Amino acid sequence: MNASPWATRNDLLAEFIAIDGGKEPDRLAQNDAMLFGDLTENIILTEAAKRLGCEDLQLDFDHAFQHATLPLAASLDATAVGSRRWAADPAIGIYTPQGSDMVDLTGLGIIEAKFTSAPPETRPAPHRGAPWQLQGQMMCRPDANWGAVAVLYTSPIELRIFLYAADDAIQGRIVQAVQDFEDRRKNIDWYPALSPEDAATAYSRVDDGAHEIDLTEDVDATVMLEQLVHAKKQKAMAEEDISEMTTGLMEIMGSHERAVGMVGNTRFHIKWPMRTYKAQPEKVTPAKAERTIRSKTLTIKDMD
């Protein structure tokens, strides 16, 4: 859903295309945040169910839940059975981000646990379980009447429980996204690039037999090239100015560490401090296997 701060849609698509080609999926090495998230998961889920007055808390599942028709499956942290309607009650960490006055927690529901160093929120960040992950889980477990994301924040320590009903609009977007992803995966059709790095992921290889593209035949491409060439020239000029003015101010400051100045109505403090670097042992760079990747920059030369 293009909400991840760690990977783009093209990163995910490239991973699945590689898996389809026989490559083993990449596995992230567990860090302390992941470790303590795992260790506290059942504590978070148990406390959330207790605050919500739920019964029949189930914490272990031996399989993923497959959607009835879509190539979509979900693993669940927990399910529980509720018996009442809840309004937002921040005093005990209960929030209803969908905006409705009450969320009906009667019957079976899904509880998702999260552990984060982010400061407490009034609604979880989109990559922190809701709405996308939780609504997808509810699609794969259609007998669930409600969902909750229980987030343990650590700065400061606070448990907040976000309650949700099924959302047809969100679930409809998930259906479209899954179908679009699978079409792109089958046809190797990349998403529009979000950055030079993302473009290098999508178009990771050069076709040696491809002909040269004449950008003058494309008005939009010509405008982009003009703006890029202009921006690069402006950047080079700005870097020269920065170097020249920095050198001049250093010459004026001499052995002084601090200075003050005015630019318009704004007062600036300038520091030119000493820095101490601790001794470090000699490091030997480990050997790396040869590899070829697509460059993340364009080389532009004036031909005239």
C-alpha positions as a LaTeX table, in Angstrom:
\begin{tabular}{lrrr}
\hline
Residue & $x$ (\AA) & $y$ (\AA) & $z$ (\AA) \\
\hline
Met1 & 0.00 & 0.00 & 0.00 \\
Asn2 & 3.07 & 2.24 & $-0.36$ \\
Ala3 & 3.09 & 3.02 & 3.38 \\
Ser4 & 6.35 & 1.38 & 4.45 \\
Pro5 & 9.21 & 3.64 & 5.58 \\
Trp6 & 11.70 & 0.81 & 4.92 \\
Ala7 & 10.87 & $-0.48$ & 1.44 \\
Thr8 & 9.07 & 0.65 & $-1.69$ \\
Arg9 & 6.50 & $-1.29$ & $-3.70$ \\
Asn10 & 9.20 & $-1.96$ & $-6.29$ \\
Asp11 & 11.46 & $-3.41$ & $-3.59$ \\
Leu12 & 8.71 & $-5.86$ & $-2.67$ \\
Leu13 & 7.89 & $-6.61$ & $-6.30$ \\
Ala14 & 11.57 & $-7.26$ & $-7.08$ \\
Glu15 & 11.77 & $-9.64$ & $-4.11$ \\
Phe16 & 8.77 & $-11.66$ & $-5.31$ \\
Ile17 & 9.94 & $-11.73$ & $-8.94$ \\
Ala18 & 13.30 & $-13.05$ & $-7.70$ \\
Ile19 & 11.53 & $-15.70$ & $-5.61$ \\
Asp20 & 9.49 & $-16.71$ & $-8.67$ \\
Gly21 & 12.82 & $-17.15$ & $-10.45$ \\
Gly22 & 14.06 & $-19.57$ & $-7.82$ \\
Lys23 & 15.92 & $-17.23$ & $-5.43$ \\
Glu24 & 15.58 & $-17.87$ & $-1.71$ \\
Pro25 & 13.76 & $-15.01$ & 0.05 \\
Asp26 & 15.89 & $-12.61$ & 2.06 \\
Arg27 & 15.54 & $-12.85$ & 5.83 \\
Leu28 & 16.28 & $-9.89$ & 8.09 \\
Ala29 & 18.66 & $-10.58$ & 10.94 \\
Gln30 & 16.87 & $-10.11$ & 14.25 \\
Asn31 & 17.85 & $-6.96$ & 16.13 \\
Asp32 & 17.01 & $-6.01$ & 19.72 \\
Ala33 & 13.82 & $-4.18$ & 18.74 \\
Met34 & 12.57 & $-7.30$ & 16.95 \\
Leu35 & 13.70 & $-9.55$ & 19.80 \\
Phe36 & 11.94 & $-7.61$ & 22.53 \\
Gly37 & 8.89 & $-7.23$ & 20.31 \\
Asp38 & 8.72 & $-11.03$ & 20.18 \\
Leu39 & 9.37 & $-11.42$ & 23.91 \\
Thr40 & 6.67 & $-8.93$ & 24.93 \\
Glu41 & 4.06 & $-9.93$ & 22.33 \\
Asn42 & 2.03 & $-12.25$ & 24.55 \\
Ile43 & 2.24 & $-9.79$ & 27.46 \\
Ile44 & 0.83 & $-7.02$ & 25.23 \\
Leu45 & $-1.93$ & $-9.28$ & 23.88 \\
Thr46 & $-2.91$ & $-10.59$ & 27.31 \\
Glu47 & $-3.12$ & $-7.11$ & 28.83 \\
Ala48 & $-5.09$ & $-5.79$ & 25.83 \\
Ala49 & $-7.63$ & $-8.61$ & 26.11 \\
Lys50 & $-7.90$ & $-7.96$ & 29.87 \\
Arg51 & $-8.58$ & $-4.24$ & 29.40 \\
Leu52 & $-11.21$ & $-4.99$ & 26.76 \\
Gly53 & $-12.91$ & $-7.59$ & 28.94 \\
Cys54 & $-12.38$ & $-10.33$ & 26.35 \\
Glu55 & $-12.48$ & $-14.08$ & 26.92 \\
Asp56 & $-11.16$ & $-17.13$ & 25.06 \\
Leu57 & $-7.85$ & $-15.47$ & 24.20 \\
Gln58 & $-5.94$ & $-17.61$ & 21.69 \\
Leu59 & $-2.25$ & $-16.81$ & 21.21 \\
Asp60 & $-0.95$ & $-19.72$ & 19.13 \\
Phe61 & $-1.85$ & $-20.70$ & 15.57 \\
Asp62 & $-0.22$ & $-23.46$ & 13.58 \\
His63 & $-1.12$ & $-22.06$ & 10.16 \\
Ala64 & $-1.76$ & $-18.88$ & 8.22 \\
Phe65 & $-5.33$ & $-17.97$ & 7.28 \\
Gln66 & $-5.89$ & $-17.94$ & 3.51 \\
His67 & $-8.33$ & $-15.56$ & 1.84 \\
Ala68 & $-11.20$ & $-17.35$ & 0.13 \\
Thr69 & $-10.43$ & $-16.04$ & $-3.37$ \\
Leu70 & $-7.39$ & $-13.74$ & $-3.33$ \\
Pro71 & $-3.71$ & $-14.80$ & $-3.25$ \\
Leu72 & $-3.56$ & $-13.29$ & 0.22 \\
Ala73 & $-2.89$ & $-14.94$ & 3.59 \\
Ala74 & $-2.45$ & $-13.59$ & 7.10 \\
Ser75 & $-0.74$ & $-14.78$ & 10.25 \\
Leu76 & $-2.49$ & $-13.73$ & 13.45 \\
Asp77 & $-1.05$ & $-12.71$ & 16.80 \\
Ala78 & $-4.26$ & $-13.44$ & 18.72 \\
Thr79 & $-8.01$ & $-13.80$ & 18.62 \\
Ala80 & $-10.42$ & $-13.20$ & 21.49 \\
Val81 & $-14.15$ & $-13.03$ & 22.14 \\
Gly82 & $-15.63$ & $-9.72$ & 23.26 \\
Ser83 & $-19.03$ & $-9.00$ & 24.76 \\
Arg84 & $-19.61$ & $-5.23$ & 24.70 \\
Arg85 & $-19.40$ & $-1.99$ & 22.78 \\
Trp86 & $-16.53$ & 0.38 & 23.46 \\
Ala87 & $-16.22$ & 4.14 & 23.21 \\
Ala88 & $-12.83$ & 5.86 & 23.21 \\
Asp89 & $-11.40$ & 6.01 & 26.73 \\
Pro90 & $-7.87$ & 7.49 & 26.68 \\
Ala91 & $-7.64$ & 7.13 & 30.47 \\
Ile92 & $-7.17$ & 3.38 & 29.99 \\
Gly93 & $-5.56$ & 3.65 & 26.55 \\
Ile94 & $-8.63$ & 2.88 & 24.38 \\
Tyr95 & $-8.88$ & 4.74 & 21.05 \\
Thr96 & $-11.31$ & 4.53 & 18.12 \\
Pro97 & $-9.45$ & 6.01 & 15.10 \\
Gln98 & $-12.25$ & 5.31 & 12.60 \\
Gly99 & $-14.16$ & 8.23 & 14.11 \\
Ser100 & $-17.28$ & 6.38 & 15.22 \\
Asp101 & $-18.53$ & 6.97 & 18.77 \\
Met102 & $-18.68$ & 3.26 & 19.53 \\
Val103 & $-17.02$ & 0.09 & 18.24 \\
Asp104 & $-18.91$ & $-3.16$ & 18.74 \\
Leu105 & $-16.58$ & $-5.80$ & 20.17 \\
Thr106 & $-19.25$ & $-8.47$ & 20.43 \\
Gly107 & $-18.09$ & $-11.89$ & 19.25 \\
Leu108 & $-14.77$ & $-13.00$ & 17.76 \\
Gly109 & $-12.10$ & $-10.39$ & 17.12 \\
Ile110 & $-8.45$ & $-10.15$ & 16.06 \\
Ile111 & $-5.79$ & $-8.50$ & 18.24 \\
Glu112 & $-2.47$ & $-7.46$ & 16.69 \\
Ala113 & 0.48 & $-6.56$ & 18.94 \\
Lys114 & 3.12 & $-3.91$ & 18.20 \\
Phe115 & 6.20 & $-2.75$ & 20.10 \\
Thr116 & 7.78 & 0.58 & 19.15 \\
Ser117 & 10.11 & 3.32 & 20.33 \\
Ala118 & 7.92 & 5.90 & 18.57 \\
Pro119 & 6.08 & 8.37 & 20.81 \\
Pro120 & 2.41 & 7.56 & 21.58 \\
Glu121 & $-0.06$ & 8.32 & 18.76 \\
Thr122 & $-3.81$ & 8.92 & 18.61 \\
Arg123 & $-3.89$ & 6.65 & 15.57 \\
Pro124 & $-1.16$ & 4.19 & 14.55 \\
Ala125 & 1.15 & 5.10 & 11.70 \\
Pro126 & $-0.09$ & 3.27 & 8.55 \\
His127 & 2.79 & 0.78 & 8.73 \\
Arg128 & 2.07 & 0.00 & 12.39 \\
Gly129 & $-0.76$ & $-2.51$ & 11.98 \\
Ala130 & $-3.70$ & $-0.34$ & 11.01 \\
Pro131 & $-5.56$ & 0.06 & 8.87 \\
Trp132 & $-3.92$ & $-2.09$ & 6.18 \\
Gln133 & $-2.57$ & $-5.08$ & 8.09 \\
Leu134 & $-5.56$ & $-5.42$ & 10.42 \\
Gln135 & $-8.16$ & $-5.04$ & 7.66 \\
Gly136 & $-6.26$ & $-7.61$ & 5.57 \\
Gln137 & $-6.29$ & $-10.00$ & 8.52 \\
Met138 & $-10.04$ & $-9.53$ & 8.91 \\
Met139 & $-10.46$ & $-10.34$ & 5.22 \\
Cys140 & $-8.60$ & $-13.60$ & 5.76 \\
Arg141 & $-10.57$ & $-14.39$ & 8.91 \\
Pro142 & $-14.09$ & $-13.27$ & 7.87 \\
Asp143 & $-15.69$ & $-14.70$ & 11.04 \\
Ala144 & $-13.95$ & $-11.90$ & 12.99 \\
Asn145 & $-16.37$ & $-9.09$ & 13.82 \\
Trp146 & $-13.79$ & $-6.57$ & 15.02 \\
Gly147 & $-10.09$ & $-5.89$ & 15.25 \\
Ala148 & $-7.68$ & $-4.20$ & 17.65 \\
Val149 & $-4.08$ & $-3.07$ & 17.36 \\
Ala150 & $-2.38$ & $-3.01$ & 20.77 \\
Val151 & 0.76 & $-0.88$ & 20.66 \\
Leu152 & 3.28 & $-0.76$ & 23.49 \\
Tyr153 & 5.12 & 2.54 & 23.19 \\
Thr154 & 8.43 & 2.84 & 25.02 \\
Ser155 & 9.06 & 6.58 & 25.04 \\
Pro156 & 7.29 & 6.94 & 27.43 \\
Ile157 & 6.07 & 3.43 & 28.24 \\
Glu158 & 2.34 & 3.33 & 27.46 \\
Leu159 & $-0.05$ & 0.73 & 26.06 \\
Arg160 & $-2.65$ & 2.03 & 23.63 \\
Ile161 & $-5.36$ & $-0.13$ & 22.07 \\
Phe162 & $-6.88$ & 1.00 & 18.78 \\
Leu163 & $-10.29$ & $-0.50$ & 17.95 \\
Tyr164 & $-11.66$ & $-1.06$ & 14.45 \\
Ala165 & $-14.72$ & $-2.42$ & 12.72 \\
Ala166 & $-14.47$ & $-3.95$ & 9.26 \\
Asp167 & $-14.05$ & $-1.21$ & 6.64 \\
Asp168 & $-15.45$ & $-2.07$ & 3.19 \\
Ala169 & $-13.65$ & 0.85 & 1.52 \\
Ile170 & $-10.23$ & $-0.08$ & 2.91 \\
Gln171 & $-10.77$ & $-3.75$ & 2.16 \\
Gly172 & $-11.81$ & $-2.87$ & $-1.40$ \\
Arg173 & $-8.52$ & $-1.00$ & $-1.87$ \\
Ile174 & $-6.63$ & $-4.03$ & $-0.54$ \\
Val175 & $-8.38$ & $-6.25$ & $-3.11$ \\
Gln176 & $-7.35$ & $-3.87$ & $-5.90$ \\
Ala177 & $-3.79$ & $-3.64$ & $-4.58$ \\
Val178 & $-3.38$ & $-7.42$ & $-4.35$ \\
Gln179 & $-4.74$ & $-7.95$ & $-7.86$ \\
Asp180 & $-2.57$ & $-5.16$ & $-9.25$ \\
Phe181 & 0.53 & $-6.56$ & $-7.49$ \\
Glu182 & $-0.07$ & $-10.06$ & $-8.84$ \\
Asp183 & $-0.57$ & $-8.70$ & $-12.39$ \\
Arg184 & 2.68 & $-6.74$ & $-12.11$ \\
Arg185 & 4.44 & $-9.79$ & $-10.67$ \\
Lys186 & 3.26 & $-11.99$ & $-13.54$ \\
Asn187 & 4.03 & $-9.47$ & $-16.29$ \\
Ile188 & 7.09 & $-7.86$ & $-14.62$ \\
Asp189 & 5.43 & $-4.47$ & $-14.79$ \\
Trp190 & 7.07 & $-2.06$ & $-12.34$ \\
Tyr191 & 5.37 & 0.62 & $-10.29$ \\
Pro192 & 6.23 & 4.25 & $-11.10$ \\
Ala193 & 9.61 & 4.96 & $-9.47$ \\
Leu194 & 9.64 & 7.13 & $-6.36$ \\
Ser195 & 13.36 & 7.96 & $-6.38$ \\
Pro196 & 16.57 & 7.24 & $-8.33$ \\
Glu197 & 17.21 & 4.32 & $-5.95$ \\
Asp198 & 13.72 & 2.97 & $-6.63$ \\
Ala199 & 14.22 & 3.29 & $-10.38$ \\
Ala200 & 17.52 & 1.39 & $-10.10$ \\
Thr201 & 15.64 & $-1.39$ & $-8.28$ \\
Ala202 & 12.93 & $-1.57$ & $-10.94$ \\
Tyr203 & 15.26 & $-1.39$ & $-13.94$ \\
Ser204 & 18.23 & $-3.20$ & $-12.46$ \\
Arg205 & 19.76 & $-4.35$ & $-15.74$ \\
Val206 & 20.74 & $-2.75$ & $-19.01$ \\
Asp207 & 19.52 & $-4.28$ & $-22.26$ \\
Asp208 & 22.73 & $-4.26$ & $-24.31$ \\
Gly209 & 20.74 & $-4.46$ & $-27.53$ \\
Ala210 & 18.41 & $-1.56$ & $-26.79$ \\
His211 & 18.64 & 1.42 & $-29.15$ \\
Glu212 & 19.41 & 4.95 & $-27.98$ \\
Ile213 & 16.34 & 6.96 & $-26.96$ \\
Asp214 & 15.88 & 10.40 & $-28.54$ \\
Leu215 & 14.38 & 12.52 & $-25.76$ \\
Thr216 & 13.64 & 15.39 & $-28.16$ \\
Glu217 & 10.64 & 13.37 & $-29.38$ \\
Asp218 & 9.06 & 13.52 & $-25.90$ \\
Val219 & 8.00 & 16.94 & $-24.61$ \\
Asp220 & 7.84 & 15.83 & $-20.96$ \\
Ala221 & 11.28 & 14.20 & $-21.18$ \\
Thr222 & 12.74 & 17.34 & $-22.71$ \\
Val223 & 11.37 & 19.48 & $-19.88$ \\
Met224 & 12.76 & 17.06 & $-17.29$ \\
Leu225 & 16.19 & 17.10 & $-18.95$ \\
Glu226 & 16.21 & 20.91 & $-19.07$ \\
Gln227 & 15.31 & 21.13 & $-15.38$ \\
Leu228 & 17.89 & 18.51 & $-14.42$ \\
Val229 & 20.71 & 20.20 & $-16.33$ \\
His230 & 19.73 & 23.57 & $-14.81$ \\
Ala231 & 19.52 & 22.11 & $-11.30$ \\
Lys232 & 22.94 & 20.45 & $-11.61$ \\
Lys233 & 24.48 & 23.76 & $-12.73$ \\
Gln234 & 22.80 & 25.59 & $-9.84$ \\
Lys235 & 24.02 & 22.92 & $-7.41$ \\
Ala236 & 27.59 & 23.24 & $-8.67$ \\
Met237 & 27.44 & 27.03 & $-8.35$ \\
Ala238 & 25.95 & 26.75 & $-4.85$ \\
Glu239 & 28.70 & 24.33 & $-3.77$ \\
Glu240 & 31.33 & 26.77 & $-5.07$ \\
Asp241 & 29.66 & 29.61 & $-3.16$ \\
Ile242 & 29.49 & 27.50 & 0.02 \\
Ser243 & 33.17 & 26.64 & $-0.22$ \\
Glu244 & 34.24 & 30.21 & $-0.99$ \\
Met245 & 32.12 & 31.87 & 1.72 \\
Thr246 & 33.07 & 29.23 & 4.30 \\
Thr247 & 36.74 & 29.80 & 3.58 \\
Gly248 & 36.27 & 33.58 & 3.88 \\
Leu249 & 34.47 & 33.36 & 7.22 \\
Met250 & 37.10 & 30.93 & 8.55 \\
Glu251 & 39.80 & 33.41 & 7.56 \\
Ile252 & 37.98 & 36.18 & 9.46 \\
Met253 & 37.34 & 34.02 & 12.56 \\
Gly254 & 40.94 & 32.80 & 12.67 \\
Ser255 & 41.50 & 31.17 & 16.08 \\
His256 & 38.10 & 32.20 & 17.44 \\
Glu257 & 35.58 & 29.40 & 18.00 \\
Arg258 & 32.37 & 31.47 & 17.88 \\
Ala259 & 30.89 & 34.35 & 15.94 \\
Val260 & 27.50 & 36.01 & 15.51 \\
Gly261 & 25.92 & 37.68 & 12.52 \\
Met262 & 22.70 & 38.98 & 11.03 \\
Val263 & 21.00 & 38.03 & 7.78 \\
Gly264 & 18.00 & 40.27 & 7.35 \\
Asn265 & 16.15 & 40.18 & 10.65 \\
Thr266 & 17.55 & 36.79 & 11.67 \\
Arg267 & 20.46 & 36.43 & 14.05 \\
Phe268 & 22.87 & 33.52 & 13.45 \\
His269 & 25.42 & 31.87 & 15.73 \\
Ile270 & 28.46 & 30.43 & 13.96 \\
Lys271 & 30.74 & 27.82 & 15.57 \\
Trp272 & 34.06 & 26.51 & 14.31 \\
Pro273 & 34.93 & 24.01 & 17.04 \\
Met274 & 37.65 & 21.47 & 17.66 \\
Arg275 & 36.73 & 17.81 & 17.30 \\
Thr276 & 38.42 & 14.87 & 18.96 \\
Tyr277 & 38.39 & 11.44 & 17.36 \\
Lys278 & 39.07 & 8.44 & 19.56 \\
Ala279 & 41.80 & 6.05 & 18.54 \\
Gln280 & 40.54 & 3.07 & 16.55 \\
Pro281 & 42.20 & $-0.23$ & 15.74 \\
Glu282 & 43.20 & $-0.94$ & 12.19 \\
Lys283 & 40.37 & $-2.41$ & 10.20 \\
Val284 & 40.70 & $-4.87$ & 7.37 \\
Thr285 & 37.98 & $-4.56$ & 4.77 \\
Pro286 & 36.49 & $-8.02$ & 4.19 \\
Ala287 & 36.60 & $-9.38$ & 0.69 \\
Lys288 & 33.52 & $-8.91$ & $-1.47$ \\
Ala289 & 32.42 & $-10.95$ & $-4.43$ \\
Glu290 & 32.21 & $-9.20$ & $-7.78$ \\
Arg291 & 28.75 & $-7.84$ & $-8.55$ \\
Thr292 & 27.11 & $-5.58$ & $-11.08$ \\
Ile293 & 24.28 & $-3.21$ & $-10.19$ \\
Arg294 & 22.47 & $-0.40$ & $-11.98$ \\
Ser295 & 23.83 & 3.05 & $-11.19$ \\
Lys296 & 21.58 & 5.35 & $-9.12$ \\
Thr297 & 22.71 & 8.51 & $-10.95$ \\
Leu298 & 22.62 & 9.78 & $-14.52$ \\
Thr299 & 25.82 & 10.93 & $-16.22$ \\
Ile300 & 25.08 & 13.98 & $-18.35$ \\
Lys301 & 27.70 & 15.51 & $-20.66$ \\
Asp302 & 27.47 & 18.56 & $-22.88$ \\
Met303 & 28.04 & 17.33 & $-26.45$ \\
Asp304 & 28.45 & 20.80 & $-28.02$ \\
\hline
\end{tabular}
